[in-house]
Each structure stands twice: as structure tokens, then as C-alpha cells.
């Protein structure tokens, strides 16, 4: 029973981390939209590149896979 509880707690923690990561991506997108109104050329291109890398973070996928691998809810 203790292992079950530990896995359930781990899943809850990972789901929380995943939602925080999604929030961070959404906030970054909003900031990019505001900044893009004031930046041009290479500055905005660099910001877009960084945002794209953030969206492709292996950590995000790793967290999602870990959640999916824990069948306990």
C-alpha cells in the first residue's frame, strides 16, 4: 500500500509540474506577443527561436511520459 501511495503522490507532483510548464509556455507566448510589437528583425527572430526551443523541451515530454507510465490515480 505504501508503494501505491508513493506512486500516487509522484503522479500528482508530476501533473502539477506539467501544468506549471504549460503555464510558463503560455506566459512566454503572451510576453512574446507584447514584445514583438516593439522589436524588429534579429531581436524578434531570436526571441521566437528561444520560444520554439522552450516548446520542444525534453523535460516537458519526460514529465508527460512519467505521468503516463504511472497507472495509479
PDB file of N, CA, C and O in Angstrom:
ATOM      1  N   UNK A   1       0.812  -1.187   0.000  1.00  0.00           N
ATOM      2  CA  UNK A   1       0.000   0.000   0.000  1.00  0.00           C
ATOM      3  C   UNK A   1       0.863   1.261   0.000  1.00  0.00           C
ATOM      4  O   UNK A   1       0.487   2.272  -0.593  1.00  0.00           O
ATOM      5  N   UNK A   2       1.999   1.203   0.653  1.00  0.00           N
ATOM      6  CA  UNK A   2       2.860   2.380   0.705  1.00  0.00           C
ATOM      7  C   UNK A   2       3.395   2.732  -0.685  1.00  0.00           C
ATOM      8  O   UNK A   2       3.456   3.909  -1.041  1.00  0.00           O
ATOM      9  N   UNK A   3       3.780   1.728  -1.470  1.00  0.00           N
ATOM     10  CA  UNK A   3       4.254   1.972  -2.834  1.00  0.00           C
ATOM     11  C   UNK A   3       3.156   2.629  -3.657  1.00  0.00           C
ATOM     12  O   UNK A   3       3.415   3.549  -4.433  1.00  0.00           O
ATOM     13  N   UNK A   4       1.936   2.154  -3.485  1.00  0.00           N
ATOM     14  CA  UNK A   4       0.793   2.732  -4.188  1.00  0.00           C
ATOM     15  C   UNK A   4       0.662   4.213  -3.849  1.00  0.00           C
ATOM     16  O   UNK A   4       0.471   5.043  -4.738  1.00  0.00           O
ATOM     17  N   UNK A   5       0.765   4.540  -2.569  1.00  0.00           N
ATOM     18  CA  UNK A   5       0.661   5.936  -2.137  1.00  0.00           C
ATOM     19  C   UNK A   5       1.803   6.784  -2.689  1.00  0.00           C
ATOM     20  O   UNK A   5       1.594   7.918  -3.119  1.00  0.00           O
ATOM     21  N   UNK A   6       3.004   6.229  -2.673  1.00  0.00           N
ATOM     22  CA  UNK A   6       4.168   6.951  -3.209  1.00  0.00           C
ATOM     23  C   UNK A   6       3.987   7.234  -4.702  1.00  0.00           C
ATOM     24  O   UNK A   6       4.265   8.340  -5.165  1.00  0.00           O
ATOM     25  N   UNK A   7       3.522   6.237  -5.446  1.00  0.00           N
ATOM     26  CA  UNK A   7       3.304   6.429  -6.883  1.00  0.00           C
ATOM     27  C   UNK A   7       2.193   7.442  -7.138  1.00  0.00           C
ATOM     28  O   UNK A   7       2.298   8.271  -8.042  1.00  0.00           O
ATOM     29  N   UNK A   8       1.142   7.374  -6.350  1.00  0.00           N
ATOM     30  CA  UNK A   8       0.050   8.339  -6.499  1.00  0.00           C
ATOM     31  C   UNK A   8       0.542   9.754  -6.211  1.00  0.00           C
ATOM     32  O   UNK A   8       0.198  10.690  -6.933  1.00  0.00           O
ATOM     33  N   UNK A   9       1.339   9.912  -5.167  1.00  0.00           N
ATOM     34  CA  UNK A   9       1.893  11.232  -4.842  1.00  0.00           C
ATOM     35  C   UNK A   9       2.836  11.722  -5.933  1.00  0.00           C
ATOM     36  O   UNK A   9       2.838  12.906  -6.272  1.00  0.00           O
ATOM     37  N   UNK A  10       3.629  10.820  -6.479  1.00  0.00           N
ATOM     38  CA  UNK A  10       4.540  11.188  -7.566  1.00  0.00           C
ATOM     39  C   UNK A  10       3.756  11.657  -8.775  1.00  0.00           C
ATOM     40  O   UNK A  10       4.114  12.653  -9.403  1.00  0.00           O
ATOM     41  N   UNK A  11       2.690  10.947  -9.104  1.00  0.00           N
ATOM     42  CA  UNK A  11       1.859  11.332 -10.247  1.00  0.00           C
ATOM     43  C   UNK A  11       1.260  12.728 -10.033  1.00  0.00           C
ATOM     44  O   UNK A  11       1.272  13.557 -10.943  1.00  0.00           O
ATOM     45  N   UNK A  12       0.744  12.980  -8.841  1.00  0.00           N
ATOM     46  CA  UNK A  12       0.165  14.298  -8.537  1.00  0.00           C
ATOM     47  C   UNK A  12       1.227  15.384  -8.686  1.00  0.00           C
ATOM     48  O   UNK A  12       0.968  16.438  -9.268  1.00  0.00           O
ATOM     49  N   UNK A  13       2.411  15.125  -8.164  1.00  0.00           N
ATOM     50  CA  UNK A  13       3.500  16.102  -8.256  1.00  0.00           C
ATOM     51  C   UNK A  13       3.884  16.354  -9.717  1.00  0.00           C
ATOM     52  O   UNK A  13       4.084  17.501 -10.116  1.00  0.00           O
ATOM     53  N   UNK A  14       3.985  15.300 -10.503  1.00  0.00           N
ATOM     54  CA  UNK A  14       4.351  15.458 -11.913  1.00  0.00           C
ATOM     55  C   UNK A  14       3.262  16.193 -12.686  1.00  0.00           C
ATOM     56  O   UNK A  14       3.568  17.014 -13.550  1.00  0.00           O
ATOM     57  N   UNK A  15       2.012  15.913 -12.391  1.00  0.00           N
ATOM     58  CA  UNK A  15       0.925  16.633 -13.062  1.00  0.00           C
ATOM     59  C   UNK A  15       0.984  18.125 -12.732  1.00  0.00           C
ATOM     60  O   UNK A  15       0.723  18.969 -13.590  1.00  0.00           O
ATOM     61  N   UNK A  16       1.326  18.438 -11.493  1.00  0.00           N
ATOM     62  CA  UNK A  16       1.482  19.836 -11.091  1.00  0.00           C
ATOM     63  C   UNK A  16       2.625  20.486 -11.873  1.00  0.00           C
ATOM     64  O   UNK A  16       2.480  21.600 -12.377  1.00  0.00           O
ATOM     65  N   UNK A  17       3.749  19.797 -11.972  1.00  0.00           N
ATOM     66  CA  UNK A  17       4.897  20.329 -12.709  1.00  0.00           C
ATOM     67  C   UNK A  17       4.557  20.522 -14.180  1.00  0.00           C
ATOM     68  O   UNK A  17       4.982  21.502 -14.792  1.00  0.00           O
ATOM     69  N   UNK A  18       3.798  19.600 -14.747  1.00  0.00           N
ATOM     70  CA  UNK A  18       3.399  19.710 -16.142  1.00  0.00           C
ATOM     71  C   UNK A  18       2.516  20.935 -16.353  1.00  0.00           C
ATOM     72  O   UNK A  18       2.690  21.667 -17.327  1.00  0.00           O
ATOM     73  N   UNK A  19       1.579  21.158 -15.450  1.00  0.00           N
ATOM     74  CA  UNK A  19       0.706  22.329 -15.599  1.00  0.00           C
ATOM     75  C   UNK A  19       1.499  23.626 -15.446  1.00  0.00           C
ATOM     76  O   UNK A  19       1.219  24.609 -16.132  1.00  0.00           O
ATOM     77  N   UNK A  20       2.484  23.632 -14.550  1.00  0.00           N
ATOM     78  CA  UNK A  20       3.331  24.820 -14.402  1.00  0.00           C
ATOM     79  C   UNK A  20       4.141  25.067 -15.674  1.00  0.00           C
ATOM     80  O   UNK A  20       4.316  26.213 -16.090  1.00  0.00           O
ATOM     81  N   UNK A  21       4.632  23.997 -16.287  1.00  0.00           N
ATOM     82  CA  UNK A  21       5.388  24.127 -17.533  1.00  0.00           C
ATOM     83  C   UNK A  21       4.490  24.677 -18.633  1.00  0.00           C
ATOM     84  O   UNK A  21       4.912  25.540 -19.403  1.00  0.00           O
ATOM     85  N   UNK A  22       3.261  24.188 -18.711  1.00  0.00           N
ATOM     86  CA  UNK A  22       2.314  24.697 -19.705  1.00  0.00           C
ATOM     87  C   UNK A  22       2.016  26.171 -19.456  1.00  0.00           C
ATOM     88  O   UNK A  22       1.938  26.959 -20.398  1.00  0.00           O
ATOM     89  N   UNK A  23       1.850  26.542 -18.193  1.00  0.00           N
ATOM     90  CA  UNK A  23       1.622  27.951 -17.852  1.00  0.00           C
ATOM     91  C   UNK A  23       2.803  28.818 -18.284  1.00  0.00           C
ATOM     92  O   UNK A  23       2.617  29.917 -18.806  1.00  0.00           O
ATOM     93  N   UNK A  24       4.014  28.317 -18.064  1.00  0.00           N
ATOM     94  CA  UNK A  24       5.215  29.057 -18.435  1.00  0.00           C
ATOM     95  C   UNK A  24       5.267  29.261 -19.951  1.00  0.00           C
ATOM     96  O   UNK A  24       5.616  30.343 -20.423  1.00  0.00           O
ATOM     97  N   UNK A  25       4.924  28.235 -20.700  1.00  0.00           N
ATOM     98  CA  UNK A  25       4.916  28.350 -22.158  1.00  0.00           C
ATOM     99  C   UNK A  25       3.867  29.371 -22.589  1.00  0.00           C
ATOM    100  O   UNK A  25       4.133  30.199 -23.461  1.00  0.00           O
ATOM    101  N   UNK A  26       2.689  29.321 -21.993  1.00  0.00           N
ATOM    102  CA  UNK A  26       1.634  30.275 -22.341  1.00  0.00           C
ATOM    103  C   UNK A  26       2.030  31.706 -21.990  1.00  0.00           C
ATOM    104  O   UNK A  26       1.806  32.622 -22.782  1.00  0.00           O
ATOM    105  N   UNK A  27       2.610  31.903 -20.822  1.00  0.00           N
ATOM    106  CA  UNK A  27       3.054  33.239 -20.422  1.00  0.00           C
ATOM    107  C   UNK A  27       4.137  33.756 -21.362  1.00  0.00           C
ATOM    108  O   UNK A  27       4.143  34.933 -21.722  1.00  0.00           O
ATOM    109  N   UNK A  28       5.043  32.884 -21.753  1.00  0.00           N
ATOM    110  CA  UNK A  28       6.108  33.281 -22.668  1.00  0.00           C
ATOM    111  C   UNK A  28       5.532  33.705 -24.007  1.00  0.00           C
ATOM    112  O   UNK A  28       6.015  34.659 -24.617  1.00  0.00           O
ATOM    113  N   UNK A  29       4.512  33.011 -24.464  1.00  0.00           N
ATOM    114  CA  UNK A  29       3.859  33.369 -25.724  1.00  0.00           C
ATOM    115  C   UNK A  29       3.216  34.748 -25.620  1.00  0.00           C
ATOM    116  O   UNK A  29       3.313  35.549 -26.549  1.00  0.00           O
ATOM    117  N   UNK A  30       2.567  35.026 -24.507  1.00  0.00           N
ATOM    118  CA  UNK A  30       1.935  36.333 -24.299  1.00  0.00           C
ATOM    119  C   UNK A  30       2.988  37.435 -24.278  1.00  0.00           C
ATOM    120  O   UNK A  30       2.815  38.475 -24.913  1.00  0.00           O
ATOM    121  N   UNK A  31       4.071  37.207 -23.553  1.00  0.00           N
ATOM    122  CA  UNK A  31       5.153  38.193 -23.487  1.00  0.00           C
ATOM    123  C   UNK A  31       5.741  38.416 -24.874  1.00  0.00           C
ATOM    124  O   UNK A  31       6.021  39.551 -25.259  1.00  0.00           O
ATOM    125  N   UNK A  32       5.927  37.336 -25.621  1.00  0.00           N
ATOM    126  CA  UNK A  32       6.470  37.448 -26.981  1.00  0.00           C
ATOM    127  C   UNK A  32       5.565  38.322 -27.841  1.00  0.00           C
ATOM    128  O   UNK A  32       6.051  39.144 -28.618  1.00  0.00           O
ATOM    129  N   UNK A  33       4.261  38.152 -27.707  1.00  0.00           N
ATOM    130  CA  UNK A  33       3.333  38.962 -28.492  1.00  0.00           C
ATOM    131  C   UNK A  33       3.458  40.440 -28.134  1.00  0.00           C
ATOM    132  O   UNK A  33       3.430  41.300 -29.015  1.00  0.00           O
ATOM    133  N   UNK A  34       3.593  40.733 -26.854  1.00  0.00           N
ATOM    134  CA  UNK A  34       3.758  42.128 -26.428  1.00  0.00           C
ATOM    135  C   UNK A  34       5.093  42.695 -26.910  1.00  0.00           C
ATOM    136  O   UNK A  34       5.162  43.818 -27.410  1.00  0.00           O
ATOM    137  N   UNK A  35       6.138  41.908 -26.754  1.00  0.00           N
ATOM    138  CA  UNK A  35       7.470  42.372 -27.141  1.00  0.00           C
ATOM    139  C   UNK A  35       7.578  42.532 -28.655  1.00  0.00           C
ATOM    140  O   UNK A  35       8.238  43.450 -29.141  1.00  0.00           O
ATOM    141  N   UNK A  36       6.931  41.642 -29.395  1.00  0.00           N
ATOM    142  CA  UNK A  36       7.049  41.693 -30.854  1.00  0.00           C
ATOM    143  C   UNK A  36       6.489  42.988 -31.427  1.00  0.00           C
ATOM    144  O   UNK A  36       6.826  43.368 -32.549  1.00  0.00           O
ATOM    145  N   UNK A  37       5.646  43.662 -30.672  1.00  0.00           N
ATOM    146  CA  UNK A  37       5.127  44.952 -31.121  1.00  0.00           C
ATOM    147  C   UNK A  37       6.209  46.028 -31.080  1.00  0.00           C
ATOM    148  O   UNK A  37       6.090  47.062 -31.738  1.00  0.00           O
ATOM    149  N   UNK A  38       7.273  45.780 -30.300  1.00  0.00           N
ATOM    150  CA  UNK A  38       8.312  46.787 -30.112  1.00  0.00           C
ATOM    151  C   UNK A  38       9.668  46.375 -30.683  1.00  0.00           C
ATOM    152  O   UNK A  38      10.558  47.211 -30.836  1.00  0.00           O
ATOM    153  N   UNK A  39       9.826  45.095 -30.996  1.00  0.00           N
ATOM    154  CA  UNK A  39      11.100  44.610 -31.534  1.00  0.00           C
ATOM    155  C   UNK A  39      10.967  44.331 -33.021  1.00  0.00           C
ATOM    156  O   UNK A  39       9.874  44.099 -33.538  1.00  0.00           O
ATOM    157  N   UNK A  40      12.098  44.359 -33.684  1.00  0.00           N
ATOM    158  CA  UNK A  40      12.104  44.055 -35.114  1.00  0.00           C
ATOM    159  C   UNK A  40      13.334  43.242 -35.442  1.00  0.00           C
ATOM    160  O   UNK A  40      14.278  43.169 -34.655  1.00  0.00           O
ATOM    161  N   UNK A  41      13.313  42.637 -36.602  1.00  0.00           N
ATOM    162  CA  UNK A  41      14.494  41.968 -37.142  1.00  0.00           C
ATOM    163  C   UNK A  41      15.017  40.834 -36.292  1.00  0.00           C
ATOM    164  O   UNK A  41      14.271  39.959 -35.854  1.00  0.00           O
ATOM    165  N   UNK A  42      16.326  40.872 -36.069  1.00  0.00           N
ATOM    166  CA  UNK A  42      17.009  39.773 -35.405  1.00  0.00           C
ATOM    167  C   UNK A  42      16.551  39.596 -33.956  1.00  0.00           C
ATOM    168  O   UNK A  42      16.509  38.470 -33.459  1.00  0.00           O
ATOM    169  N   UNK A  43      16.215  40.671 -33.287  1.00  0.00           N
ATOM    170  CA  UNK A  43      15.788  40.567 -31.885  1.00  0.00           C
ATOM    171  C   UNK A  43      14.536  39.706 -31.762  1.00  0.00           C
ATOM    172  O   UNK A  43      14.459  38.840 -30.890  1.00  0.00           O
ATOM    173  N   UNK A  44      13.556  39.941 -32.631  1.00  0.00           N
ATOM    174  CA  UNK A  44      12.326  39.145 -32.568  1.00  0.00           C
ATOM    175  C   UNK A  44      12.583  37.726 -33.046  1.00  0.00           C
ATOM    176  O   UNK A  44      11.987  36.784 -32.523  1.00  0.00           O
ATOM    177  N   UNK A  45      13.456  37.554 -34.027  1.00  0.00           N
ATOM    178  CA  UNK A  45      13.788  36.209 -34.504  1.00  0.00           C
ATOM    179  C   UNK A  45      14.431  35.381 -33.401  1.00  0.00           C
ATOM    180  O   UNK A  45      14.121  34.201 -33.239  1.00  0.00           O
ATOM    181  N   UNK A  46      15.322  36.003 -32.647  1.00  0.00           N
ATOM    182  CA  UNK A  46      15.977  35.291 -31.546  1.00  0.00           C
ATOM    183  C   UNK A  46      14.964  34.918 -30.470  1.00  0.00           C
ATOM    184  O   UNK A  46      15.014  33.815 -29.926  1.00  0.00           O
ATOM    185  N   UNK A  47      14.056  35.819 -30.163  1.00  0.00           N
ATOM    186  CA  UNK A  47      13.014  35.529 -29.181  1.00  0.00           C
ATOM    187  C   UNK A  47      12.135  34.373 -29.656  1.00  0.00           C
ATOM    188  O   UNK A  47      11.793  33.490 -28.870  1.00  0.00           O
ATOM    189  N   UNK A  48      11.772  34.374 -30.926  1.00  0.00           N
ATOM    190  CA  UNK A  48      10.959  33.290 -31.471  1.00  0.00           C
ATOM    191  C   UNK A  48      11.708  31.961 -31.429  1.00  0.00           C
ATOM    192  O   UNK A  48      11.111  30.922 -31.145  1.00  0.00           O
ATOM    193  N   UNK A  49      13.002  31.987 -31.708  1.00  0.00           N
ATOM    194  CA  UNK A  49      13.807  30.764 -31.627  1.00  0.00           C
ATOM    195  C   UNK A  49      13.830  30.215 -30.206  1.00  0.00           C
ATOM    196  O   UNK A  49      13.699  29.009 -29.999  1.00  0.00           O
ATOM    197  N   UNK A  50      13.993  31.084 -29.246  1.00  0.00           N
ATOM    198  CA  UNK A  50      14.026  30.639 -27.841  1.00  0.00           C
ATOM    199  C   UNK A  50      12.674  30.078 -27.413  1.00  0.00           C
ATOM    200  O   UNK A  50      12.611  29.082 -26.692  1.00  0.00           O
ATOM    201  N   UNK A  51      11.604  30.708 -27.852  1.00  0.00           N
ATOM    202  CA  UNK A  51      10.270  30.215 -27.533  1.00  0.00           C
ATOM    203  C   UNK A  51      10.053  28.837 -28.154  1.00  0.00           C
ATOM    204  O   UNK A  51       9.478  27.950 -27.521  1.00  0.00           O
ATOM    205  N   UNK A  52      10.504  28.661 -29.370  1.00  0.00           N
ATOM    206  CA  UNK A  52      10.366  27.366 -30.035  1.00  0.00           C
ATOM    207  C   UNK A  52      11.131  26.286 -29.276  1.00  0.00           C
ATOM    208  O   UNK A  52      10.631  25.173 -29.116  1.00  0.00           O
ATOM    209  N   UNK A  53      12.335  26.601 -28.807  1.00  0.00           N
ATOM    210  CA  UNK A  53      13.121  25.629 -28.026  1.00  0.00           C
ATOM    211  C   UNK A  53      12.410  25.297 -26.722  1.00  0.00           C
ATOM    212  O   UNK A  53      12.427  24.151 -26.275  1.00  0.00           O
ATOM    213  N   UNK A  54      11.783  26.302 -26.110  1.00  0.00           N
ATOM    214  CA  UNK A  54      11.046  26.077 -24.868  1.00  0.00           C
ATOM    215  C   UNK A  54       9.897  25.099 -25.100  1.00  0.00           C
ATOM    216  O   UNK A  54       9.655  24.212 -24.281  1.00  0.00           O
ATOM    217  N   UNK A  55       9.202  25.261 -26.200  1.00  0.00           N
ATOM    218  CA  UNK A  55       8.084  24.372 -26.512  1.00  0.00           C
ATOM    219  C   UNK A  55       8.552  22.948 -26.784  1.00  0.00           C
ATOM    220  O   UNK A  55       7.782  22.003 -26.616  1.00  0.00           O
ATOM    221  N   UNK A  56       9.799  22.784 -27.202  1.00  0.00           N
ATOM    222  CA  UNK A  56      10.322  21.464 -27.524  1.00  0.00           C
ATOM    223  C   UNK A  56      11.179  20.901 -26.397  1.00  0.00           C
ATOM    224  O   UNK A  56      11.993  20.004 -26.617  1.00  0.00           O
ATOM    225  N   UNK A  57      10.994  21.427 -25.199  1.00  0.00           N
ATOM    226  CA  UNK A  57      11.795  20.983 -24.064  1.00  0.00           C
ATOM    227  C   UNK A  57      11.629  19.489 -23.836  1.00  0.00           C
ATOM    228  O   UNK A  57      10.505  19.001 -23.718  1.00  0.00           O
ATOM    229  N   UNK A  58      12.729  18.763 -23.775  1.00  0.00           N
ATOM    230  CA  UNK A  58      12.619  17.341 -23.463  1.00  0.00           C
ATOM    231  C   UNK A  58      12.018  17.118 -22.077  1.00  0.00           C
ATOM    232  O   UNK A  58      11.379  16.095 -21.834  1.00  0.00           O
ATOM    233  N   UNK A  59      12.218  18.061 -21.180  1.00  0.00           N
ATOM    234  CA  UNK A  59      11.693  17.917 -19.821  1.00  0.00           C
ATOM    235  C   UNK A  59      10.172  17.795 -19.855  1.00  0.00           C
ATOM    236  O   UNK A  59       9.597  16.972 -19.143  1.00  0.00           O
ATOM    237  N   UNK A  60       9.527  18.606 -20.673  1.00  0.00           N
ATOM    238  CA  UNK A  60       8.068  18.565 -20.783  1.00  0.00           C
ATOM    239  C   UNK A  60       7.616  17.174 -21.199  1.00  0.00           C
ATOM    240  O   UNK A  60       6.722  16.596 -20.580  1.00  0.00           O
ATOM    241  N   UNK A  61       8.227  16.639 -22.239  1.00  0.00           N
ATOM    242  CA  UNK A  61       7.875  15.302 -22.717  1.00  0.00           C
ATOM    243  C   UNK A  61       8.214  14.238 -21.683  1.00  0.00           C
ATOM    244  O   UNK A  61       7.462  13.280 -21.507  1.00  0.00           O
ATOM    245  N   UNK A  62       9.341  14.400 -21.001  1.00  0.00           N
ATOM    246  CA  UNK A  62       9.733  13.439 -19.965  1.00  0.00           C
ATOM    247  C   UNK A  62       8.710  13.415 -18.833  1.00  0.00           C
ATOM    248  O   UNK A  62       8.350  12.347 -18.338  1.00  0.00           O
ATOM    249  N   UNK A  63       8.246  14.588 -18.429  1.00  0.00           N
ATOM    250  CA  UNK A  63       7.250  14.655 -17.360  1.00  0.00           C
ATOM    251  C   UNK A  63       5.964  13.974 -17.811  1.00  0.00           C
ATOM    252  O   UNK A  63       5.372  13.192 -17.066  1.00  0.00           O
ATOM    253  N   UNK A  64       5.540  14.273 -19.025  1.00  0.00           N
ATOM    254  CA  UNK A  64       4.306  13.672 -19.552  1.00  0.00           C
ATOM    255  C   UNK A  64       4.430  12.157 -19.627  1.00  0.00           C
ATOM    256  O   UNK A  64       3.498  11.446 -19.252  1.00  0.00           O
ATOM    257  N   UNK A  65       5.559  11.652 -20.104  1.00  0.00           N
ATOM    258  CA  UNK A  65       5.770  10.207 -20.178  1.00  0.00           C
ATOM    259  C   UNK A  65       5.775   9.581 -18.791  1.00  0.00           C
ATOM    260  O   UNK A  65       5.233   8.492 -18.597  1.00  0.00           O
ATOM    261  N   UNK A  66       6.380  10.260 -17.831  1.00  0.00           N
ATOM    262  CA  UNK A  66       6.406   9.731 -16.462  1.00  0.00           C
ATOM    263  C   UNK A  66       4.992   9.647 -15.894  1.00  0.00           C
ATOM    264  O   UNK A  66       4.641   8.667 -15.238  1.00  0.00           O
ATOM    265  N   UNK A  67       4.190  10.664 -16.145  1.00  0.00           N
ATOM    266  CA  UNK A  67       2.802  10.644 -15.675  1.00  0.00           C
ATOM    267  C   UNK A  67       2.053   9.481 -16.314  1.00  0.00           C
ATOM    268  O   UNK A  67       1.347   8.735 -15.635  1.00  0.00           O
ATOM    269  N   UNK A  68       2.213   9.337 -17.620  1.00  0.00           N
ATOM    270  CA  UNK A  68       1.519   8.266 -18.332  1.00  0.00           C
ATOM    271  C   UNK A  68       1.963   6.882 -17.873  1.00  0.00           C
ATOM    272  O   UNK A  68       1.181   5.932 -17.914  1.00  0.00           O
ATOM    273  N   UNK A  69       3.211   6.767 -17.437  1.00  0.00           N
ATOM    274  CA  UNK A  69       3.716   5.459 -17.015  1.00  0.00           C
ATOM    275  C   UNK A  69       3.195   5.052 -15.639  1.00  0.00           C
ATOM    276  O   UNK A  69       3.221   3.872 -15.287  1.00  0.00           O
ATOM    277  N   UNK A  70       2.725   6.022 -14.864  1.00  0.00           N
ATOM    278  CA  UNK A  70       2.169   5.715 -13.541  1.00  0.00           C
ATOM    279  C   UNK A  70       0.670   5.487 -13.724  1.00  0.00           C
ATOM    280  O   UNK A  70      -0.092   6.434 -13.921  1.00  0.00           O
ATOM    281  N   UNK A  71       0.267   4.248 -13.659  1.00  0.00           N
ATOM    282  CA  UNK A  71      -1.130   3.891 -13.926  1.00  0.00           C
ATOM    283  C   UNK A  71      -2.047   4.135 -12.727  1.00  0.00           C
ATOM    284  O   UNK A  71      -3.260   3.943 -12.820  1.00  0.00           O
ATOM    285  N   UNK A  72      -1.479   4.549 -11.627  1.00  0.00           N
ATOM    286  CA  UNK A  72      -2.250   4.774 -10.400  1.00  0.00           C
ATOM    287  C   UNK A  72      -2.733   6.217 -10.374  1.00  0.00           C
ATOM    288  O   UNK A  72      -1.971   7.144 -10.647  1.00  0.00           O
ATOM    289  N   UNK A  73      -3.998   6.395 -10.045  1.00  0.00           N
ATOM    290  CA  UNK A  73      -4.553   7.752  -9.945  1.00  0.00           C
ATOM    291  C   UNK A  73      -5.029   8.025  -8.555  1.00  0.00           C
ATOM    292  O   UNK A  73      -5.527   9.116  -8.276  1.00  0.00           O
TER     293      UNK A  73
END
